[in-house]
């Protein structure tokens, strides 16, 4: 075994980001991950857990913000000292309404950066993500596809601060209230509309048409917010 993985390695296959985070926290609290111990890199953790590298990265970001691990460029990721101390209070996640208001204010502003700075290859990746969304059948798949698309928009700016903000917003979508809302409001017909809107946004980005892409993104997010409000009344 290499890169910090031995027979007693406590992290295994994970069904979701939250599952992996809980496995890590439990291993830290039980002392199975010790202060100063080097952790596997993102690629190895993705192979172990069956999750994507971007999902693993979000979990590591969370652990680092909480002071549970230390990441050093060129050296790796290590368990921080004092990890078995009382865990910090969990941050308050935004309500679905707050999340949608923030996204509607921020995401359209990404378009100019994407149009001006994204490579053709990056935009083709974004198009491929949208194409995968056409295979959705369940609400969990729809949520994952939508999250991947909007995270990719932040990543396509090429700006690390925006990419990190996108990861934080993706993390906010793990709240129970958000997931309950998405489960209760899902229908194949509604998702088909959202998927088509994603296609329109990407088509405008591929054409490097910032105005059309921005307007399409505003309409999409505005529609999602309106449907979310309606679903709240129906739940």
Legacy VTK file of the C-alpha trace (Angstrom):
# vtk DataFile Version 3.0
C-alpha trace
ASCII
DATASET POLYDATA
POINTS 235 float
0.000 0.000 0.000
1.205 3.530 -0.761
0.389 7.152 -0.177
-0.886 6.675 3.363
-3.087 3.655 2.627
-2.476 0.580 4.767
-4.429 -2.445 5.938
-5.959 -0.397 8.746
-7.011 2.478 6.494
-10.452 3.502 7.836
-11.999 5.185 4.781
-13.848 3.057 2.243
-16.383 3.366 -0.553
-18.706 6.360 -0.101
-22.165 6.958 -1.490
-21.977 10.756 -1.367
-19.954 13.753 -0.268
-21.688 13.736 3.106
-20.952 10.029 3.552
-17.234 10.599 2.930
-17.165 13.584 5.286
-18.815 11.548 8.043
-16.347 8.675 7.528
-13.427 11.100 7.839
-14.822 12.775 10.948
-15.515 9.426 12.604
-11.983 8.207 11.849
-10.526 11.404 13.282
-12.612 11.209 16.448
-11.712 7.547 16.990
-8.024 8.266 16.488
-7.800 6.028 13.419
-6.324 9.035 11.632
-3.537 10.378 13.839
-2.007 13.841 14.130
0.757 14.225 11.562
-0.400 11.275 9.471
-0.188 11.865 5.740
-3.388 11.293 3.804
-3.703 9.900 0.270
-3.889 12.400 -2.574
-7.186 13.364 -4.236
-6.830 10.831 -7.039
-6.212 7.963 -4.613
-9.126 9.010 -2.410
-11.373 9.192 -5.474
-10.325 5.636 -6.432
-10.934 4.376 -2.880
-14.319 6.015 -2.392
-15.722 5.801 -5.914
-16.441 9.549 -5.880
-15.163 12.172 -8.302
-12.008 14.129 -7.552
-14.043 17.339 -7.368
-16.274 15.782 -4.681
-13.228 14.589 -2.728
-11.736 18.096 -3.015
-14.840 19.673 -1.492
-14.641 17.293 1.493
-10.958 18.107 1.984
-11.777 21.827 1.749
-14.320 21.376 4.532
-11.883 19.477 6.753
-9.197 22.101 6.154
-11.549 24.994 7.000
-12.451 23.205 10.246
-8.782 22.831 11.136
-8.884 19.044 10.889
-6.235 18.704 8.173
-3.342 20.745 6.790
-2.557 20.887 3.071
0.938 21.942 2.023
1.818 22.529 -1.613
4.480 20.073 -2.728
4.316 18.063 0.505
0.792 16.688 0.731
-2.123 16.587 3.150
-1.682 15.805 6.842
-3.919 15.329 9.861
-3.693 18.437 12.058
-2.820 18.372 15.754
-5.685 18.288 18.245
-8.234 16.762 15.892
-9.940 14.916 18.745
-10.805 18.157 20.501
-14.389 19.278 20.528
-15.558 19.744 16.978
-16.272 23.321 15.882
-19.886 24.312 15.548
-21.211 23.438 12.123
-21.677 26.478 9.898
-25.238 27.615 9.293
-26.238 26.606 5.777
-28.313 29.059 3.749
-32.003 28.465 3.183
-33.059 27.453 -0.344
-34.409 30.994 -0.868
-31.119 32.575 0.234
-29.149 30.198 -1.971
-31.223 30.986 -5.062
-31.092 34.744 -4.457
-27.321 34.601 -4.145
-26.918 32.437 -7.241
-29.155 34.706 -9.294
-27.022 37.686 -8.284
-23.645 36.004 -8.844
-23.795 33.407 -11.615
-24.733 35.691 -14.550
-21.639 37.756 -13.739
-19.482 34.723 -14.514
-20.463 34.695 -18.168
-18.086 37.412 -19.384
-15.129 35.681 -17.722
-16.106 32.359 -19.283
-16.608 33.845 -22.750
-13.313 35.742 -22.661
-11.106 33.234 -20.852
-12.392 29.684 -21.200
-10.596 27.480 -23.701
-12.543 25.632 -26.378
-11.657 22.401 -24.584
-13.133 23.715 -21.321
-16.362 24.674 -23.091
-16.521 21.250 -24.734
-16.238 19.707 -21.254
-19.135 21.888 -20.148
-21.133 20.716 -23.160
-20.373 17.081 -22.280
-21.617 17.642 -18.725
-24.879 18.996 -20.108
-25.208 16.019 -22.458
-24.953 13.659 -19.480
-27.898 15.494 -17.934
-30.094 14.214 -20.734
-29.936 10.712 -19.222
-31.523 11.691 -15.895
-34.376 9.567 -14.541
-34.439 10.230 -10.776
-34.344 13.384 -8.683
-30.935 12.470 -7.225
-29.489 12.226 -10.735
-31.079 15.539 -11.674
-29.596 17.246 -8.622
-26.144 15.804 -9.349
-26.330 16.829 -13.016
-27.493 20.346 -12.188
-24.825 20.747 -9.524
-22.110 19.550 -11.918
-23.237 22.005 -14.606
-23.273 25.056 -12.352
-19.982 24.093 -10.663
-18.448 23.780 -14.138
-19.538 27.347 -14.901
-17.573 28.600 -11.908
-14.584 26.431 -12.883
-14.697 27.677 -16.484
-13.907 31.219 -15.353
-10.337 30.065 -14.745
-10.391 32.086 -11.531
-9.513 30.094 -8.410
-11.569 32.338 -6.144
-14.688 31.800 -8.235
-13.963 28.070 -8.445
-13.763 27.904 -4.651
-16.986 29.910 -4.353
-18.638 27.415 -6.684
-17.506 24.569 -4.433
-18.938 26.323 -1.388
-22.262 26.799 -3.145
-22.236 23.136 -4.144
-21.656 22.278 -0.505
-24.640 24.419 0.498
-26.787 22.194 -1.703
-26.197 19.352 0.758
-28.566 20.927 3.279
-31.605 18.854 4.207
-33.966 21.667 3.299
-32.503 21.984 -0.199
-32.507 18.235 -0.880
-36.036 17.864 0.484
-37.160 20.679 -1.799
-35.510 19.111 -4.855
-36.975 15.696 -4.091
-40.483 17.072 -3.602
-40.451 19.285 -6.684
-38.836 16.901 -9.189
-40.620 15.708 -12.287
-39.181 14.432 -15.595
-41.057 17.194 -17.415
-39.621 19.942 -15.243
-36.118 18.534 -15.534
-36.487 18.403 -19.339
-37.087 22.171 -19.270
-34.034 22.790 -17.092
-31.899 20.531 -19.263
-32.955 22.384 -22.400
-32.097 25.680 -20.711
-28.643 24.306 -19.891
-28.215 23.446 -23.576
-29.180 26.985 -24.612
-26.692 28.498 -22.157
-23.868 26.292 -23.393
-24.704 26.940 -27.040
-24.382 30.684 -26.426
-21.073 30.152 -24.598
-19.738 28.036 -27.468
-20.652 30.909 -29.793
-18.828 33.281 -27.398
-22.037 35.293 -27.185
-21.927 36.747 -23.689
-25.214 38.648 -23.917
-27.252 35.644 -25.013
-25.570 33.384 -22.457
-26.141 35.871 -19.648
-29.812 36.351 -20.534
-30.357 32.598 -20.836
-28.714 31.994 -17.460
-30.820 34.695 -15.802
-34.015 33.179 -17.247
-32.957 29.726 -16.104
-32.146 30.752 -12.539
-35.238 32.935 -12.344
-37.385 29.993 -13.389
-35.715 27.691 -10.871
-36.314 30.244 -8.119
-39.987 30.646 -9.083
-40.508 26.878 -9.163
-38.755 26.522 -5.814
-41.098 29.083 -4.260
-44.089 27.243 -5.662
-42.787 23.919 -4.373
-42.414 25.337 -0.873
-46.098 26.154 -0.833
-46.955 22.659 -2.084
-44.742 20.778 0.416
LINES 1 236
235 0 1 2 3 4 5 6 7 8 9 10 11 12 13 14 15 16 17 18 19 20 21 22 23 24 25 26 27 28 29 30 31 32 33 34 35 36 37 38 39 40 41 42 43 44 45 46 47 48 49 50 51 52 53 54 55 56 57 58 59 60 61 62 63 64 65 66 67 68 69 70 71 72 73 74 75 76 77 78 79 80 81 82 83 84 85 86 87 88 89 90 91 92 93 94 95 96 97 98 99 100 101 102 103 104 105 106 107 108 109 110 111 112 113 114 115 116 117 118 119 120 121 122 123 124 125 126 127 128 129 130 131 132 133 134 135 136 137 138 139 140 141 142 143 144 145 146 147 148 149 150 151 152 153 154 155 156 157 158 159 160 161 162 163 164 165 166 167 168 169 170 171 172 173 174 175 176 177 178 179 180 181 182 183 184 185 186 187 188 189 190 191 192 193 194 195 196 197 198 199 200 201 202 203 204 205 206 207 208 209 210 211 212 213 214 215 216 217 218 219 220 221 222 223 224 225 226 227 228 229 230 231 232 233 234
